[in-house]
């Protein structure tokens, strides 16, 4: 089979790169031909990551902005959504320079690319999407982190959150199959977006144990060690971890190690 792995986000790097790179290697080992497309870090190119082909998006931006302002003139009053729409339509325009009909299967890595590719791909080409995170939830936490005084309900009911929730719904509905790595995300698809359970496959990410170096230190005898590994940002919910530590029994001997970088 000829398979396309696609994301609107830049690669390599980011949380999904390990998944995408291992997926690519596994599919190639089974004899499939695999391409990876993504955006660059400035949203000015669509890249075929392995072949080195690029589609320049900057020439399309003026036309997209004119059409967007003409069709939805008040959208400029919502800069977050406006720029998200411009970037999304730029990505779609870049896809028209690629031959999506050559692929037997398209595997998206986010709902935004799923929305765009569903509009550009041949109807006969199946598309599946891995849901690596709750997009609207991530946007909620970004807004909450910089505006702690705004009530949660006001954020969820805002135009920005309604916009992303709508995109998520379109992406879920346009995918033939959805992959989640957790029951938590599966529950969001079932309960908040009414995705039929038959469309959802839930399995955890694989871990290549052989790539991890052996731990040379000595674990303290009888001590419970808790390790959290993530970016040190509000979105990752480390404040919930700290609050939970207060609930541990005073008789429990424990330590908590938090490993990560700010970016």
Buried (B, 14 or more C-beta within 10 A) or exposed (E): EEBBBBBBBBBEEBEBBBBBBBBBEEBEEEEBEBBBBBBBEEBBBBBBBEEEBBBEBEEBBEEBBEEBEEEEEEBEEBEBBBEBBBBBBBBBBBBEEBEBEEBEBBBBBBBBBBBBBBEBBEEEBEBBBBBBBBBBBEBBBBBBEEEEEEEEEEBBEBEBBEBBBEBBBBBBBBBEBBBBBBEEBBEBBBEBBEBEEEBBEBEEEEEEEEEEEEEEEEEEEEEEEEEBEBEEBBBBEBEEBEEEEEEEEEEEEEEBEBEEEEE
